[in-house]
Amino acid sequence: MAASGDTLTMVPKTVQELAAAVEEPPSRYVRPEQERQAGLVACDEMPEPIPLVDLSRLTDADEADKLRAGLQTWGLILATNHGIEDSLMDAMMSASREFFRQPVEERRNCSNLVEGKTFEIEGYGNDKVATQDQILDWNDRLHLKVEPVGERNFAKWPSHPESFRNVLDEYASKIKIIRDLILRSIAKLLELDEDYFVNQIEKASAFARFNYYPPCPRPDLVLGLKPHSDGGLITTLSVDKGVGGLQVQKNGEWYNVPSKPYTLVINLADCMEIMNNGIFRSPVHRVVTNPEKERLSVAVFYSVDGESVLEPAPGLLDEKRPSRYRKIEVNEFIVGFFEHFPKGTRFIETLKM
């Protein structure tokens, strides 16, 4: 989902530059005391594990049940046998790392600031900084539109490493296949027409977000990414080998999402929660920082057609199951989402009936 064109309160340096220069994080990155008292450390034991789902066997009842259990319990799954070769996942992560390891002057060739002040959703830099008192996240990101293919803005795509564009093109095409498989499988679980969700995204945008989390000297004070839920339909995430950090919230407690080599984290987003009338929820998640290791992740966000109306699927409603969310135009939802995100609040909560 995207919002751009706003003049913003400037952040003078990237987090990567700050991490190399400071022993203590600036105050703008420090989380509120009440949040720190609640703890930035996850619980030791999960009430039940996040299912590892074999996507090549989703037509089997047992594997479909694991998908249902993951979406009902956590709003996400870990996906294996997803069809993306290990070599391509390695190449995508390697190209991402090489981009972030360039000199800052080279990275800024893809900047998301026009003339140093007007924010655009695409490009390299910080997330939007809307107010002077906004608490900032300890990450830099490169955000690129990958769908529709004809709307890709190659001025924002890195030219170094040379492999980046071809690798991202191939990776995005494979993720799109996974997207359709998951959406059709969810429709079957809900006893809807198999293509119900796929038909909602024929013209929808998809963005790839490359997240770079430098080592942080005070992980007890700072988050890599604030608690939030995603705004679109579904998200796929590929994470660094051996470096955890992603946490998911359940019943007010935080739990570590396992980091398994060559698996994908696939989570639902707010539009999907509305469209399935809250049967499967969009999980609130965050990223904690690491005092010693950098961390990379590659997320692909799929949204809903901007001109459509967002509402629960009619096939899920009856006298016993009324709508839990009010109707809203997708473009209006996007505006609301981006107004709430910097504050760490969820726009979807305002739509519940």
C-alpha positions as CSV (number, residue, x, y, z in Angstrom):
1,M,0.0,0.0,0.0
2,A,1.4,3.4,-0.8
3,A,1.1,7.1,0.1
4,S,3.5,9.7,-1.1
5,G,4.0,13.3,-2.0
6,D,4.0,14.7,1.5
7,T,6.6,17.1,2.9
8,L,8.0,15.6,6.1
9,T,10.0,16.3,9.1
10,M,13.5,15.4,8.1
11,V,15.7,12.7,9.7
12,P,19.3,14.0,9.0
13,K,21.0,10.6,8.7
14,T,20.2,7.1,7.8
15,V,20.2,4.6,10.7
16,Q,23.1,2.9,9.1
17,E,25.1,6.1,9.4
18,L,24.0,6.6,13.0
19,A,24.9,3.1,14.0
20,A,28.5,3.6,12.9
21,A,28.8,6.9,14.7
22,V,27.0,6.7,18.1
23,E,27.4,4.7,21.3
24,E,23.8,5.6,22.5
25,P,20.8,5.8,20.2
26,P,19.3,9.3,19.9
27,S,16.3,10.0,22.0
28,R,14.0,10.0,19.0
29,Y,14.6,6.2,18.7
30,V,13.9,5.3,22.3
31,R,10.6,3.6,23.0
32,P,8.2,5.0,25.7
33,E,8.9,3.9,29.2
34,Q,5.7,2.0,29.6
35,E,6.5,0.0,26.5
36,R,10.0,-0.8,27.8
37,Q,8.5,-1.8,31.1
38,A,6.2,-4.2,29.3
39,G,9.4,-5.7,27.8
40,L,11.1,-5.8,24.5
41,V,11.9,-9.5,25.1
42,A,9.6,-12.3,23.9
43,C,8.1,-15.0,25.9
44,D,10.1,-18.2,26.2
45,E,7.4,-20.7,25.2
46,M,4.7,-20.4,22.5
47,P,1.2,-21.7,23.4
48,E,1.5,-23.7,20.2
49,P,4.1,-23.6,17.4
50,I,3.7,-21.6,14.2
51,P,2.9,-24.3,11.6
52,L,5.5,-25.2,8.9
53,V,3.3,-25.7,5.8
54,D,4.4,-27.6,2.8
55,L,3.0,-25.5,-0.1
56,S,3.5,-28.3,-2.6
57,R,0.9,-30.4,-0.7
58,L,-1.8,-27.8,0.0
59,T,-4.3,-29.9,-1.8
60,D,-3.9,-32.5,1.0
61,A,-6.4,-32.2,3.8
62,D,-3.7,-32.4,6.5
63,E,-1.6,-29.6,5.0
64,A,-4.7,-27.5,4.5
65,D,-5.6,-28.0,8.2
66,K,-2.1,-26.7,9.1
67,L,-2.7,-23.6,7.0
68,R,-6.0,-23.1,8.7
69,A,-4.5,-23.6,12.2
70,G,-1.7,-21.1,11.5
71,L,-4.0,-18.4,10.2
72,Q,-6.5,-18.9,13.1
73,T,-3.9,-18.9,15.8
74,W,-1.2,-16.6,14.6
75,G,-2.4,-15.0,11.3
76,L,0.8,-16.3,9.7
77,I,2.6,-19.5,8.7
78,L,6.1,-20.6,7.8
79,A,6.1,-21.9,4.2
80,T,8.4,-24.6,2.8
81,N,8.6,-26.2,-0.6
82,H,7.3,-22.9,-2.0
83,G,8.9,-23.2,-5.4
84,I,11.7,-20.6,-5.0
85,E,15.1,-22.2,-5.5
86,D,17.5,-21.8,-2.6
87,S,20.0,-20.2,-5.1
88,L,17.5,-17.5,-6.0
89,M,16.8,-16.7,-2.3
90,D,20.5,-16.5,-1.7
91,A,21.0,-14.3,-4.7
92,M,18.2,-11.9,-3.6
93,M,19.6,-11.6,-0.1
94,S,23.1,-11.2,-1.4
95,A,22.1,-8.4,-3.8
96,S,20.3,-6.7,-1.0
97,R,23.3,-6.9,1.3
98,E,25.6,-5.6,-1.5
99,F,23.2,-2.6,-2.0
100,F,23.3,-1.6,1.7
101,R,27.0,-2.0,1.9
102,Q,27.7,0.6,-0.8
103,P,28.8,4.1,0.2
104,V,25.9,6.2,1.3
105,E,26.3,8.5,-1.7
106,E,25.7,5.5,-4.0
107,R,22.6,4.4,-2.0
108,R,21.2,7.9,-2.2
109,N,21.0,7.7,-6.0
110,C,17.8,5.8,-5.2
111,S,16.6,8.2,-2.5
112,N,12.9,8.5,-1.5
113,L,13.2,12.2,-1.0
114,V,12.7,14.6,-3.8
115,E,14.9,17.7,-3.4
116,G,15.7,16.4,0.1
117,K,12.3,17.1,1.5
118,T,9.3,15.6,-0.3
119,F,8.7,12.0,0.6
120,E,7.9,9.3,-1.9
121,I,6.9,5.8,-1.0
122,E,9.5,4.4,-3.5
123,G,13.2,4.5,-3.0
124,Y,15.9,4.3,-0.3
125,G,15.9,6.0,3.1
126,N,13.7,6.1,6.2
127,D,10.0,5.6,6.5
128,K,7.9,8.7,6.5
129,V,8.6,11.1,9.4
130,A,5.4,13.1,9.9
131,T,5.9,14.8,13.3
132,Q,8.7,16.0,15.5
133,D,7.7,13.7,18.4
134,Q,7.4,10.6,16.2
135,I,9.4,7.7,17.7
136,L,11.6,6.3,14.9
137,D,12.5,2.8,14.0
138,W,16.1,1.4,13.8
139,N,16.1,0.5,10.2
140,D,16.6,1.8,6.7
141,R,14.7,0.5,3.7
142,L,14.6,0.3,0.0
143,H,10.9,0.2,-1.2
144,L,10.2,-0.6,-4.9
145,K,7.0,-1.2,-6.8
146,V,7.1,-4.6,-8.6
147,E,3.4,-5.0,-9.7
148,P,2.0,-4.1,-12.1
149,V,5.1,-4.7,-14.1
150,G,4.4,-1.8,-16.4
151,E,4.4,0.7,-13.5
152,R,7.9,-0.2,-12.2
153,N,9.9,3.0,-11.6
154,F,13.4,1.9,-12.6
155,A,14.9,5.2,-11.6
156,K,14.5,4.0,-8.0
157,W,15.9,0.5,-8.7
158,P,19.6,0.1,-7.9
159,S,22.0,-0.2,-10.8
160,H,24.5,-1.8,-8.4
161,P,24.9,-4.7,-8.0
162,E,24.4,-5.3,-11.6
163,S,22.4,-8.5,-10.8
164,F,19.9,-6.6,-8.6
165,R,17.2,-5.9,-11.2
166,N,17.2,-9.3,-12.9
167,V,17.2,-11.1,-9.5
168,L,14.3,-9.0,-8.2
169,D,12.3,-9.5,-11.4
170,E,12.7,-13.3,-11.1
171,Y,12.0,-13.3,-7.4
172,A,8.8,-11.2,-7.8
173,S,7.5,-13.5,-10.5
174,K,7.9,-16.5,-8.2
175,I,6.3,-14.8,-5.2
176,K,3.3,-13.9,-7.4
177,I,2.7,-17.6,-8.0
178,I,2.9,-18.2,-4.2
179,R,0.5,-15.3,-3.6
180,D,-2.2,-16.9,-5.9
181,L,-1.7,-20.3,-4.4
182,I,-2.2,-19.0,-0.8
183,L,-5.2,-16.8,-1.8
184,R,-6.9,-19.7,-3.5
185,S,-6.2,-22.0,-0.6
186,I,-7.7,-19.4,1.9
187,A,-10.8,-19.1,-0.3
188,K,-11.2,-22.9,-0.2
189,L,-10.9,-22.9,3.6
190,L,-13.6,-20.3,3.8
191,E,-15.8,-22.2,1.3
192,L,-15.7,-19.2,-1.2
193,D,-15.2,-19.4,-4.9
194,E,-11.6,-20.4,-5.4
195,D,-10.7,-17.1,-7.3
196,Y,-12.6,-14.8,-5.0
197,F,-9.5,-13.1,-3.5
198,V,-7.4,-13.4,-6.7
199,N,-10.1,-11.5,-8.6
200,Q,-9.8,-8.6,-6.2
201,I,-6.1,-7.9,-7.1
202,E,-6.1,-7.9,-10.9
203,K,-4.9,-4.3,-11.0
204,A,-3.5,-4.1,-7.5
205,S,0.0,-2.9,-6.6
206,A,2.7,-4.9,-5.0
207,F,5.8,-3.5,-3.3
208,A,9.1,-5.1,-2.4
209,R,10.6,-3.7,0.8
210,F,14.3,-4.4,1.6
211,N,14.9,-3.8,5.3
212,Y,18.3,-3.2,6.8
213,Y,18.6,-3.3,10.6
214,P,22.1,-2.3,11.7
215,P,23.5,-3.5,15.1
216,C,22.0,-1.4,17.8
217,P,23.9,-0.5,21.0
218,R,20.7,-0.5,23.2
219,P,18.3,-3.2,22.1
220,D,16.5,-2.8,25.5
221,L,15.5,0.7,24.4
222,V,15.0,0.6,20.6
223,L,12.9,-1.4,18.2
224,G,13.9,-2.2,14.6
225,L,10.2,-1.8,13.6
226,K,7.4,-0.6,15.7
227,P,4.3,-2.9,16.5
228,H,2.0,-2.8,13.5
229,S,-0.1,-4.9,11.2
230,D,0.3,-4.8,7.4
231,G,-2.2,-2.8,5.5
232,G,-2.8,-4.9,2.3
233,L,-3.9,-8.4,1.6
234,I,-1.0,-10.7,2.3
235,T,2.8,-10.3,2.9
236,T,5.6,-12.7,2.1
237,L,8.9,-12.3,4.0
238,S,12.3,-13.8,3.5
239,V,14.7,-13.3,6.4
240,D,18.4,-13.5,7.0
241,K,19.9,-16.9,8.0
242,G,20.6,-17.3,11.7
243,V,19.5,-13.8,12.7
244,G,16.2,-13.6,14.3
245,G,14.2,-10.5,15.3
246,L,10.7,-10.8,14.0
247,Q,8.1,-11.2,16.8
248,V,4.3,-11.7,16.7
249,Q,1.8,-10.7,19.3
250,K,-0.9,-12.9,20.7
251,N,-3.1,-12.2,23.7
252,G,-0.9,-9.3,24.7
253,E,2.3,-11.3,24.7
254,W,5.2,-11.3,22.2
255,Y,6.7,-14.4,20.7
256,N,9.7,-15.0,18.5
257,V,8.9,-16.1,14.9
258,P,11.4,-18.9,14.1
259,S,14.0,-18.0,11.5
260,K,14.4,-21.1,9.3
261,P,16.7,-21.2,6.3
262,Y,14.9,-21.0,2.9
263,T,11.4,-20.8,4.4
264,L,9.1,-17.9,3.9
265,V,7.0,-16.2,6.5
266,I,3.5,-15.5,5.0
267,N,1.2,-13.3,7.0
268,L,-2.3,-11.9,6.4
269,A,-2.8,-8.1,6.3
270,D,-5.7,-5.8,7.3
271,C,-7.6,-5.9,4.0
272,M,-7.7,-9.7,4.2
273,E,-9.0,-9.5,7.7
274,I,-11.8,-7.3,6.6
275,M,-12.6,-9.4,3.5
276,N,-12.8,-12.6,5.5
277,N,-14.8,-10.8,8.2
278,G,-12.3,-11.4,11.0
279,I,-12.3,-15.2,10.7
280,F,-8.5,-15.0,10.1
281,R,-6.8,-12.0,11.7
282,S,-4.0,-9.7,10.5
283,P,-1.2,-10.2,13.1
284,V,0.4,-7.4,15.0
285,H,4.2,-7.9,14.8
286,R,7.4,-6.0,15.4
287,V,11.2,-6.4,14.9
288,V,13.6,-6.2,17.8
289,T,17.2,-5.1,17.4
290,N,20.5,-7.0,17.9
291,P,23.5,-5.5,19.6
292,E,26.1,-7.4,17.5
293,K,24.6,-8.5,14.2
294,E,23.1,-6.7,11.2
295,R,19.9,-8.2,9.9
296,L,18.3,-8.1,6.4
297,S,14.8,-9.1,5.3
298,V,12.9,-8.9,2.0
299,A,9.1,-8.4,2.2
300,V,6.6,-8.3,-0.7
301,F,3.3,-6.6,0.1
302,Y,0.2,-7.3,-2.0
303,S,-2.7,-4.9,-1.8
304,V,-6.2,-4.7,-3.2
305,D,-7.3,-2.8,-6.3
306,G,-7.4,0.9,-5.2
307,E,-10.7,1.7,-6.9
308,S,-12.6,-1.1,-5.2
309,V,-14.7,-1.2,-2.1
310,L,-13.3,-3.0,0.9
311,E,-15.9,-5.2,2.7
312,P,-16.4,-8.7,4.0
313,A,-17.1,-11.3,1.3
314,P,-20.9,-11.6,0.9
315,G,-20.6,-15.4,1.1
316,L,-19.4,-15.2,4.7
317,L,-22.4,-13.1,5.9
318,D,-25.8,-14.2,7.1
319,E,-28.2,-13.4,10.0
320,K,-25.9,-15.3,12.4
321,R,-22.7,-13.8,11.0
322,P,-23.2,-10.1,10.5
323,S,-20.5,-7.9,9.1
324,R,-17.8,-7.0,11.7
325,Y,-16.4,-4.1,9.6
326,R,-18.0,-1.1,7.9
327,K,-17.5,-0.7,4.1
328,I,-14.8,1.7,3.0
329,E,-13.2,2.5,-0.4
330,V,-9.7,1.0,-0.6
331,N,-8.1,4.4,-1.4
332,E,-9.7,5.9,1.7
333,F,-8.4,2.9,3.7
334,I,-4.9,3.5,2.4
335,V,-5.0,7.1,3.6
336,G,-6.2,6.1,7.0
337,F,-3.6,3.4,7.3
338,F,-0.8,5.8,6.6
339,E,-2.2,8.3,9.1
340,H,-2.2,5.7,11.9
341,F,1.1,3.8,11.1
342,P,3.6,6.5,12.3
343,K,1.6,6.7,15.6
344,G,1.8,3.0,16.1
345,T,-2.0,2.7,16.0
346,R,-4.2,0.5,13.7
347,F,-6.7,2.1,11.4
348,I,-8.6,-1.2,11.1
349,E,-9.7,-0.8,14.7
350,T,-11.8,2.3,13.7
351,L,-13.7,0.2,11.1
352,K,-15.0,-2.5,13.5
353,M,-18.7,-2.5,14.1
